[in-house]
């Protein structure tokens, strides 16, 4: 396989899973593990598929082509370990992430995630699981901000379980419905807004009161 074909497969694995399973068999689990690990663990790979990959994986579990327990367990492990590596990289680099011009670092995405982190605090690690790009940068920003290890892992593990199990389950039961499959990102964002909206408004109100000097 040419390198360009391999890269294309990685970028579109959520659309090519039906072709990959007969060819690669059980190796597909390792490929999906590597993709989730890279997307969550390395800030240079925010473009890899995340939500759609989990959803489509759940759909194939419903057909019996994949094992839902094995897939969920491996991808939770990938998401937790990826975030942990990302956190450790951010912790090692520290505030230099904001003052140095690293070519491999998307500064716009970094600043966007830092603003999100400032607003939501540690809950960002859980909330960001549902937001592409922010999901990749959130653990890095947590490390840069020197978030405590235990606190980070509590949010990290709980967020990974909710994200992986939630989307695989959604794919398992609704993966065969075209309108849901084709508009998954929109549905996820609407669900995120409904869940996080009240939290964001409460945090914003606290900031306004603090700015006014109120208690």
C-alpha positions as CSV (number, residue, x, y, z in Angstrom):
1,X,0.0,0.0,0.0
2,X,1.4,3.4,-1.0
3,X,1.9,5.9,1.8
4,X,-0.7,8.3,0.3
5,X,-3.2,5.5,0.3
6,X,-2.4,4.6,3.9
7,X,-2.8,8.3,5.0
8,X,-6.1,8.5,3.2
9,X,-7.3,5.4,5.0
10,X,-6.4,6.9,8.4
11,X,-8.1,10.2,7.6
12,X,-11.3,8.5,6.3
13,X,-11.2,5.3,8.5
14,X,-14.8,6.1,9.7
15,X,-16.0,5.8,6.0
16,X,-13.7,2.9,5.1
17,X,-14.3,0.5,8.0
18,X,-16.5,-1.8,6.0
19,X,-13.6,-2.3,3.5
20,X,-11.0,-2.6,6.2
21,X,-12.6,-5.3,8.3
22,X,-12.5,-8.1,5.7
23,X,-8.9,-7.2,4.8
24,X,-7.3,-6.5,8.2
25,X,-9.6,-8.5,10.6
26,X,-8.7,-8.1,14.3
27,X,-5.9,-5.7,13.4
28,X,-8.6,-3.1,12.9
29,X,-8.9,-2.8,16.7
30,X,-5.3,-1.9,16.9
31,X,-5.7,0.7,14.1
32,X,-8.7,2.3,15.8
33,X,-6.8,2.3,19.1
34,X,-3.8,4.1,17.4
35,X,-6.1,6.7,15.8
36,X,-7.9,7.6,19.1
37,X,-4.6,7.7,21.0
38,X,-3.0,10.0,18.4
39,X,-6.1,12.3,18.2
40,X,-6.3,12.7,22.0
41,X,-2.6,12.4,22.8
42,X,-0.7,14.4,20.1
43,X,-1.6,18.0,19.4
44,X,-0.4,17.7,15.8
45,X,-3.2,15.3,14.9
46,X,-6.5,17.1,15.7
47,X,-7.8,16.4,12.2
48,X,-8.1,12.6,12.8
49,X,-11.7,11.3,13.0
50,X,-13.0,10.9,16.6
51,X,-16.7,11.1,17.1
52,X,-17.6,9.6,13.8
53,X,-15.1,6.7,14.2
54,X,-16.7,5.7,17.6
55,X,-20.2,6.0,16.1
56,X,-19.4,3.9,13.1
57,X,-17.6,1.4,15.3
58,X,-20.8,1.0,17.3
59,X,-22.8,0.4,14.2
60,X,-20.5,-2.4,13.1
61,X,-20.8,-3.9,16.6
62,X,-24.5,-4.1,16.1
63,X,-24.0,-6.2,13.0
64,X,-21.7,-8.6,14.8
65,X,-18.6,-7.6,12.8
66,X,-16.9,-6.2,15.9
67,X,-17.2,-6.9,19.6
68,X,-18.7,-3.9,21.5
69,X,-17.1,-4.8,24.9
70,X,-13.6,-5.2,23.4
71,X,-13.9,-2.1,21.2
72,X,-15.2,0.0,24.1
73,X,-12.5,-1.2,26.5
74,X,-9.6,-0.6,24.0
75,X,-10.8,2.8,23.0
76,X,-11.4,4.0,26.6
77,X,-7.8,2.9,27.3
78,X,-6.6,4.8,24.1
79,X,-8.5,7.9,25.1
80,X,-7.2,7.9,28.7
81,X,-3.6,7.1,27.8
82,X,-3.7,9.6,24.9
83,X,-4.9,12.4,27.2
84,X,-2.3,11.4,29.8
85,X,0.6,11.7,27.3
86,X,-0.8,15.0,26.1
87,X,-1.0,16.3,29.7
88,X,2.6,15.3,30.4
89,X,3.8,17.0,27.3
90,X,2.0,20.2,28.2
91,X,3.3,20.0,31.8
92,X,6.9,19.6,30.5
93,X,6.6,22.6,28.1
94,X,4.8,24.8,30.6
95,X,4.0,28.5,29.8
96,X,6.5,28.4,26.9
97,X,3.6,27.1,24.9
98,X,2.2,30.6,24.9
99,X,5.4,32.6,24.5
100,X,7.4,30.5,22.0
101,X,6.4,30.1,18.4
102,X,6.4,26.3,17.9
103,X,5.7,25.4,14.3
104,X,3.9,22.2,15.2
105,X,1.5,24.0,17.6
106,X,-1.7,25.5,16.3
107,X,-1.7,28.7,18.3
108,X,-5.3,29.7,17.4
109,X,-6.6,26.3,18.7
110,X,-4.3,26.5,21.7
111,X,-5.7,30.0,22.7
112,X,-9.3,28.9,22.0
113,X,-8.9,25.9,24.3
114,X,-7.1,28.0,26.9
115,X,-10.1,30.4,27.0
116,X,-12.5,27.4,27.3
117,X,-10.3,26.0,30.1
118,X,-10.4,29.4,31.9
119,X,-14.2,29.4,31.7
120,X,-14.9,25.8,32.7
121,X,-11.8,24.8,34.8
122,X,-11.2,21.1,35.3
123,X,-14.6,20.2,33.7
124,X,-13.0,21.1,30.4
125,X,-11.4,17.7,30.2
126,X,-14.8,16.1,30.3
127,X,-16.7,18.6,28.2
128,X,-13.9,18.8,25.5
129,X,-14.3,15.1,24.7
130,X,-17.4,16.2,22.6
131,X,-15.6,19.0,20.7
132,X,-13.2,18.3,17.9
133,X,-9.9,20.1,18.1
134,X,-10.6,21.3,21.6
135,X,-10.6,17.6,22.6
136,X,-7.0,17.4,21.3
137,X,-5.7,20.5,23.0
138,X,-7.6,20.3,26.4
139,X,-5.2,17.9,28.2
140,X,-2.2,19.8,26.8
141,X,-3.6,23.1,28.3
142,X,-4.3,21.3,31.6
143,X,-0.7,20.2,31.7
144,X,0.5,23.7,30.8
145,X,-1.7,25.1,33.6
146,X,-0.2,22.6,36.1
147,X,-3.5,20.9,37.0
148,X,-3.0,18.4,39.7
149,X,-2.4,14.8,38.6
150,X,-5.2,13.2,40.6
151,X,-7.7,15.9,39.6
152,X,-6.8,15.5,36.0
153,X,-7.1,11.8,36.0
154,X,-10.5,11.9,37.6
155,X,-11.8,14.1,34.8
156,X,-9.8,12.2,32.2
157,X,-11.1,8.8,33.0
158,X,-14.7,9.9,33.5
159,X,-14.7,11.9,30.3
160,X,-13.2,9.0,28.3
161,X,-15.8,6.5,29.6
162,X,-18.7,8.9,28.8
163,X,-17.4,9.8,25.4
164,X,-16.5,6.3,24.2
165,X,-19.4,4.4,25.7
166,X,-21.9,7.1,24.7
167,X,-21.0,7.3,21.1
168,X,-20.5,3.5,20.6
169,X,-23.9,3.0,22.2
170,X,-25.4,5.6,19.9
171,X,-23.9,4.0,16.9
172,X,-25.0,0.5,18.0
173,X,-28.6,1.5,18.2
174,X,-28.8,4.3,15.6
175,X,-26.0,3.6,13.1
176,X,-28.4,2.3,10.5
177,X,-30.4,5.5,10.4
178,X,-28.9,7.7,7.6
179,X,-30.0,11.1,8.9
180,X,-28.3,10.4,12.2
181,X,-25.2,8.9,10.6
182,X,-24.8,11.8,8.1
183,X,-25.4,14.6,10.7
184,X,-23.6,13.1,13.7
185,X,-21.3,16.1,14.3
186,X,-24.3,18.5,14.3
187,X,-26.3,16.2,16.7
188,X,-23.3,15.9,19.0
189,X,-22.8,19.7,19.1
190,X,-26.5,20.3,19.8
191,X,-26.4,17.8,22.6
192,X,-23.2,19.4,24.0
193,X,-24.8,22.8,23.9
194,X,-27.9,21.6,25.7
195,X,-25.7,20.0,28.4
196,X,-23.0,22.6,28.8
197,X,-25.1,25.8,28.1
198,X,-26.4,26.2,31.7
199,X,-22.9,25.5,33.1
200,X,-21.3,28.1,30.8
201,X,-24.0,30.7,31.6
202,X,-23.4,30.1,35.4
203,X,-19.7,30.5,35.0
204,X,-20.1,33.6,32.9
205,X,-22.5,35.1,35.5
206,X,-19.9,34.5,38.2
207,X,-17.2,36.3,36.2
208,X,-19.6,39.3,35.7
209,X,-20.3,39.4,39.4
210,X,-16.6,39.2,40.2
211,X,-15.9,42.0,37.8
212,X,-18.5,44.1,39.5
213,X,-17.0,43.3,42.9
214,X,-20.1,41.4,44.0
215,X,-20.0,38.3,46.1
